[in-house]
Amino acid sequence: MSLLLPASWRLVTGVSADYAVCVAACPGKNVTVKVVVDWSAVDDGVDYGSCLQYLKLSASLTSTPNKSAKNCSTSCLLQYPAVSATMAKRIAAVLIDLSGTIHIEDAIIPGAIEALKRLRATQVKIKFVTNTTKESKHVLHERLKRIGFSIDSEEIFTSLTAARQLIDQRNLRPLMLIADAAKEDFSGVCYENENSVLVGLAPEHFNYERLTTAFRLLLDGAPLIAIHKARYYKRGDGLALGPGAFVSGLEYSSGCKAEVVGKPEAAFFHSALQDLGCTPAQAVMIGDDVQDDVCGAMKAGLAGILVKTGKYRPGDESHAELSPSHVAEDFPQAVDFIINNLLQS
């Protein structure tokens, strides 16, 4: 097993214990392994001081080499934080959030395309799970292809899909507070004599008159269906208000409680995994939303990896209801963590 250094710092030549075996034997316990750093393996282009500082932060060094001794090997003890038994097992499926995790609108998270290719090469099952409600699954898929991702439409599972399934199952006729670009996913749904309210991200429809119409339906007993309750999301120009504020406002004014169909609901994650034929214990979720992506997945029985891109704000992991299984700088580092730690036989 290799020490988890940044991709260009593959310095470790050996360890005295297998990390996965240690964690499997003692789930939830800190695990300490002895590593041997071969300093002669450091490329000239890699900053020696930064490497040493990284090791000082990550391990208890038994000796501190200096630059003149770069050709020597150094033994050190590295203590990994407690990891759940779920994270210690080989996984079979990876659920990946889209917006904020691998792209932001038409901008690709640096290295995301290459990282996805590396992950696919492992043959692990992949599903892209998203709460995006500003565009239909078809429009979203076309966007992803246009900016350079090789993703099949069948690999995408959206909260719009989950909402449509619920509407069909219950024969609902919803007042739709969703973006016009998302309505393609609700073709054939009857909107006459509405008996429910469906709320997604709908900037063009979140006005006083439309919200009042929804409010009056709720007072008459119509159920409130929230595609999701995200507080905010990341746009190209910065963070923007999500549908959660409007759902909560309708709940407060009407006295009703919304039924949420997207993340962080356990049923959403379980439905995505059912398509892959995997159990929650066999899966890990990668996302930028510590609450809806990571905590939601962990409550549903998956492992959860938080990435510091998209809507992530410094300290999110410290304020979360559950501590993420792992925190990565970005999607490429999350993929490296999975390949190096969770896909070993």
Helices and strands as residue ranges (DSSP letters): E 12-15, H 19-25, E 31-38, G 39-41, H 48-58, E 59-61, G 67-69, E 73-80, H 85-88, E 93-96, E 103-104, E 107-108, H 112-121, E 125-130, H 137-146, G 153-155, E 156-158, H 159-170, E 174-177, G 180-186, E 196-199, H 208-219, E 224-226, E 232-235, E 238-241, H 244-254, E 259-260, H 266-276, G 280-282, E 283-287, I 290-295, H 296-299, E 303-307, H 316-319, E 326-328, H 331-341
